[in-house]
């Protein structure tokens, strides 16, 4: 088992990487990290002694004074190196640098010089080091107006604001899940290397905004799942919907049509295929208690009474949604949220489940964890 520590564990990439490692409990042991470790030498040294691999993500991205960014980022790296040398340990260190290394700004300078300092430490101590030059990263839960323009676009559109394009250029983008897979794939490499992390795709800024405007008008406002041409658009869609206010967005009530024949309800309109399932659940029974990292899913209650619960992986807040088949309604399940559905009524519960891909036993993307 490989013991892995992540500085900046609670940041955007750090959270995803920590959670992704948690999918493989038989392969990786996660060593918890808190930001204050950098300000207590004894705690920092105790942390690094436990690690076979350290991924250094902790950094300042934005500040009104660029010099503060530079000083902070270089200072964190020097503290890490001092702790490693004081303990005389040589874990494999991976460092998240940036394509801004080549730009004339103090953030890029801090990344380049920081990578070089860690390279020098690795050479002095016969250690393994991977300096990862990372393109623009996007994904669920990144911070608007901080991590990426994609988060900013999604947040603004959902909240009724119109994003502004500063420069409509082509951007090379990598989904945070792809980045996590790449990082984990480097753990057992030996030696010292600078690695350019491959991007997933390249698009101009205006095309991303246009796509998100479609997501907003079709999905956020009408509940229609849009046409998604490839896995990159699935990842963009999952990123977009992570900014919805789930507490107030769901459950969504459907239009019920009744006549002498009975009832008819349209449960989902979509531009993609997938799989539709139907279940009956006896009173008091709970289904689920699992989560997905990529799948798009909708639960529609058409008869009986149900409680659907959601909890973000790594979080404590549980969202409760109550649905009643007398007013058919649905809840969409966000990625990285464990979820369940319970029959809280006295009769059988009828539920329709839609998911955007067929179930594959070799790659089920289903991880069990109690809500």
C-alpha positions in Angstrom: 0.0 0.0 0.0 1.3 3.5 -0.9 0.9 6.2 1.7 0.0 9.5 0.0 -0.1 13.0 1.4 -1.5 16.0 -0.5 -0.6 19.6 0.5 -3.6 21.8 -0.4 -5.8 18.8 0.3 -8.9 21.0 0.7 -8.5 23.0 -2.5 -10.2 22.3 -5.8 -7.7 19.8 -7.3 -6.7 18.5 -3.8 -10.3 17.6 -2.9 -10.8 15.6 -6.1 -7.4 13.9 -5.8 -8.1 12.9 -2.2 -11.5 11.6 -3.1 -10.2 9.7 -6.1 -7.6 8.0 -4.0 -10.4 7.0 -1.7 -11.9 4.9 -4.5 -8.9 2.5 -4.1 -8.6 1.8 -0.4 -6.6 -1.4 -1.0 -3.9 0.4 -3.0 -3.5 3.8 -1.3 -3.5 5.1 2.3 -4.4 8.8 2.5 -2.4 10.8 5.0 -4.5 13.8 6.1 -3.1 17.3 5.6 -4.3 20.6 7.0 -3.0 24.0 5.8 -1.7 25.0 9.3 0.9 22.2 9.1 3.1 24.6 7.2 3.1 26.9 10.2 4.1 24.2 12.8 7.5 22.6 11.9 7.0 19.6 14.1 3.6 18.7 12.7 4.9 19.2 9.1 7.8 16.9 9.8 5.5 14.3 11.3 3.3 14.5 8.2 6.1 14.0 5.7 7.6 11.0 7.6 4.4 9.1 7.0 4.3 9.6 3.2 5.7 7.5 0.4 4.3 10.1 -2.0 3.7 13.8 -1.5 1.8 15.8 -4.0 2.5 19.5 -3.4 -0.6 21.5 -4.5 -0.7 24.2 -1.9 -0.3 27.6 -3.5 -1.7 31.0 -3.7 -3.3 31.8 -7.1 -4.7 35.3 -6.7 -3.9 38.4 -4.6 -4.0 42.1 -5.3 -0.2 42.2 -4.8 1.6 39.7 -7.2 4.7 39.8 -4.9 2.7 38.3 -2.1 1.8 35.4 -4.5 5.4 34.8 -5.3 6.7 35.0 -1.8 3.9 32.8 -0.4 4.4 30.0 -3.0 8.2 30.0 -2.8 8.0 30.1 1.0 5.8 27.0 1.1 8.2 25.0 -1.1 11.1 26.0 1.1 9.3 24.9 4.2 8.5 21.6 2.6 12.2 21.1 1.5 13.5 22.0 5.0 11.2 19.5 6.6 12.2 16.8 4.2 15.9 17.4 4.8 15.6 17.7 8.6 13.9 14.3 8.6 16.3 12.8 6.1 13.4 11.2 4.1 13.0 11.0 0.4 9.4 10.3 -0.7 8.4 10.7 -4.3 7.4 14.3 -4.6 5.0 15.5 -7.3 4.6 19.2 -7.9 1.8 20.9 -9.7 3.2 23.6 -11.8 1.5 25.6 -14.6 1.7 26.5 -18.2 2.2 30.0 -16.9 5.8 29.1 -16.2 6.6 30.6 -19.5 4.7 33.9 -19.0 6.1 37.1 -17.6 4.3 37.2 -14.3 5.2 36.5 -10.7 2.8 33.6 -10.3 4.4 31.8 -13.3 7.8 32.7 -11.9 6.9 31.2 -8.5 5.8 27.9 -10.2 9.0 27.6 -12.4 11.4 28.5 -9.6 9.5 26.3 -7.1 9.8 23.3 -9.5 13.5 24.0 -9.9 14.0 24.1 -6.1 12.3 20.7 -5.7 14.3 19.3 -8.6 17.5 20.3 -6.9 16.4 18.8 -3.6 15.6 15.5 -5.4 19.0 15.4 -7.1 20.8 16.2 -3.8 19.0 13.4 -2.0 18.7 10.8 -4.7 14.9 11.1 -4.6 12.2 10.8 -7.2 10.5 14.0 -8.3 7.9 14.8 -11.0 7.4 18.4 -12.0 3.9 18.5 -13.6 3.2 21.4 -16.0 -0.6 21.4 -15.9 -2.8 23.1 -18.5 -6.1 24.8 -17.5 -8.0 22.6 -15.2 -11.8 22.6 -14.8 -14.3 20.4 -13.0 -17.0 20.2 -10.3 -16.8 22.5 -7.3 -14.0 24.8 -8.5 -14.3 28.3 -7.1 -15.9 31.0 -9.4 -13.8 34.1 -10.0 -10.8 32.2 -8.7 -9.9 28.8 -10.2 -11.2 28.9 -13.8 -13.3 31.0 -16.2 -15.5 27.9 -16.6 -16.6 28.0 -13.0 -17.2 31.7 -13.3 -19.4 31.3 -16.5 -21.5 28.5 -14.9 -22.0 30.4 -11.6 -23.0 33.6 -13.3 -25.4 32.1 -15.8 -27.2 30.1 -13.1 -27.5 33.2 -11.0 -29.0 35.3 -13.8 -25.8 37.2 -14.7 -24.2 37.5 -18.1 -20.5 36.5 -18.2 -18.1 38.8 -20.1 -15.4 37.4 -22.4 -12.1 39.3 -21.8 -10.2 37.5 -24.6 -11.8 35.0 -27.0 -8.7 32.7 -27.4 -8.3 29.0 -27.7 -7.7 27.3 -24.4 -6.2 23.9 -23.7 -8.4 22.2 -21.0 -8.1 19.2 -18.8 -10.9 17.8 -16.7 -9.9 17.4 -13.0 -10.7 13.7 -13.2 -8.3 13.2 -16.1 -5.6 15.2 -14.1 -6.2 12.9 -11.1 -5.7 9.8 -13.2 -2.5 11.2 -14.7 -1.1 12.2 -11.3 -1.8 8.8 -9.8 -0.2 7.2 -12.8 3.2 8.8 -11.9 3.4 7.6 -8.3 5.8 4.7 -9.0 8.0 6.5 -11.5 11.7 6.9 -10.6 14.1 9.7 -11.2 13.7 13.4 -11.8 11.5 14.6 -14.6 9.6 17.6 -15.9 6.3 16.3 -17.4 3.9 18.2 -19.6 0.4 17.0 -18.6 -1.6 16.3 -21.7 -4.8 18.3 -22.2 -8.2 16.7 -23.0 -9.3 19.1 -25.7 -9.0 22.7 -27.0 -11.8 25.1 -27.5 -12.2 28.9 -27.7 -13.8 30.7 -24.8 -16.9 31.9 -26.7 -17.8 28.3 -27.6 -17.7 27.3 -24.0 -19.9 30.2 -23.1 -22.3 29.3 -25.9 -22.5 25.7 -24.7 -23.1 26.8 -21.1 -25.9 29.1 -22.3 -27.5 26.1 -23.9 -27.1 24.1 -20.6 -28.7 27.0 -18.7 -31.7 27.5 -21.0 -32.4 23.8 -21.6 -31.4 22.2 -18.3 -31.3 24.7 -15.5 -34.6 26.4 -16.6 -36.5 23.5 -18.3 -35.0 20.3 -17.0 -34.1 19.0 -20.5 -30.8 17.0 -20.6 -29.0 18.4 -23.7 -27.3 16.6 -26.5 -23.7 15.8 -25.4 -21.4 14.9 -28.2 -18.6 13.3 -26.3 -17.1 12.7 -22.9 -15.7 16.2 -22.8 -19.2 17.7 -23.1 -20.4 15.2 -20.4 -17.6 16.5 -18.1 -18.5 20.1 -18.9 -22.2 19.4 -18.2 -21.5 17.8 -14.9 -19.3 20.8 -14.0 -22.1 23.2 -15.0 -24.7 21.5 -12.9 -22.5 21.3 -9.9 -23.2 25.1 -9.4 -27.0 24.6 -9.1 -28.6 25.4 -5.8 -29.8 21.9 -5.2 -31.7 22.9 -2.0 -34.0 25.0 -4.1 -33.8 23.4 -7.5 -35.3 20.1 -6.5 -37.6 18.3 -6.5 -39.1 19.5 -9.8 -42.8 18.8 -10.2 -44.0 17.4 -13.5 -47.1 18.2 -15.5 -49.7 15.5 -14.9 -52.3 14.8 -17.6 -55.3 12.8 -16.6 -58.4 11.5 -18.4 -60.8 8.5 -18.4 -57.8 6.2 -19.2 -55.7 7.2 -16.3 -52.5 9.4 -16.0 -49.7 10.4 -18.3 -46.5 12.3 -17.3 -43.5 13.2 -19.4 -40.5 12.4 -17.1 -37.5 13.3 -19.1 -36.6 15.1 -22.4 -33.1 14.5 -23.6 -30.7 14.8 -26.4 -28.7 11.7 -25.4 -29.6 8.1 -24.9 -28.8 6.0 -21.9 -30.8 3.5 -19.8 -34.3 3.8 -18.3 -35.2 1.6 -15.4 -38.3 1.1 -13.2 -38.5 -0.2 -9.7 -41.1 -0.8 -6.9 -39.9 -0.4 -3.3 -41.7 -1.8 -0.3 -42.5 0.5 2.7 -39.5 1.3 4.9 -37.0 0.0 2.3 -34.0 2.1 1.2 -32.2 1.7 -2.1 -28.8 3.2 -3.1 -26.2 4.6 -0.7 -23.7 4.9 -3.4 -22.2 7.6 -5.6 -20.9 8.1 -9.2 -18.0 10.2 -10.5 -19.3 10.7 -14.1 -22.8 9.5 -14.5 -25.8 11.7 -15.1 -28.9 10.3 -13.2 -32.5 11.3 -12.6 -34.9 9.7 -10.1 -38.6 10.3 -10.9 -41.3 9.2 -8.4 -44.7 8.4 -10.0 -46.5 6.6 -7.2 -46.1 6.6 -3.4 -44.0 8.7 -1.1 -40.2 8.9 -1.1 -37.4 10.6 0.6 -34.2 11.1 -1.5 -31.1 12.0 0.3 -27.8 13.5 -1.0 -24.5 14.1 0.7 -21.3 15.4 -0.9 -18.4 13.1 -0.5 -16.2 14.5 2.2 -19.0 16.7 3.6 -21.5 16.3 6.4 -24.6 18.2 5.2 -27.4 15.9 4.1 -30.0 17.2 1.7 -33.5 15.7 2.1 -36.0 15.8 -0.7 -39.6 14.6 -0.2 -41.5 13.4 -3.3 -45.1 12.3 -3.6 -46.5 10.4 -6.6 -49.7 12.3 -6.3 -47.6 15.2 -7.8 -45.0 13.3 -9.9 -41.6 14.9 -9.5 -37.9 14.2 -9.9 -34.5 14.9 -8.4 -31.3 14.8 -10.5 -28.2 13.3 -8.8 -25.0 15.3 -9.0 -21.7 13.5 -9.4 -19.6 12.9 -6.2 -22.7 12.9 -4.0 -23.7 9.7 -2.3 -27.5 9.2 -2.5 -30.3 7.0 -1.6 -34.1 6.7 -1.9 -36.4 5.5 0.8 -40.1 4.5 0.7 -41.6 6.6 3.6 -45.2 5.8 2.7 -47.6 3.0 3.4 -47.9 1.7 -0.2 -45.5 0.5 -2.8 -43.2 3.2 -4.2 -42.9 3.4 -8.0 -39.7 5.0 -9.2 -38.3 5.5 -12.7 -34.5 5.8 -13.0 -32.7 7.3 -16.0 -29.0 7.3 -16.4 -27.0 8.5 -19.4 -25.0 5.3 -20.0 -25.7 1.6 -20.0 -24.5 -0.3 -16.9 -21.1 -1.9 -17.6 -20.1 -4.5 -15.0 -16.4 -3.9 -15.7 -16.7 -0.1 -15.2 -19.8 0.5 -13.2 -18.7 3.9 -11.8 -20.6 3.0 -8.6 -19.0 3.3 -5.2 -20.9 2.4 -2.0 -21.0 4.9 0.9 -23.8 5.5 3.4 -25.5 8.9 3.1 
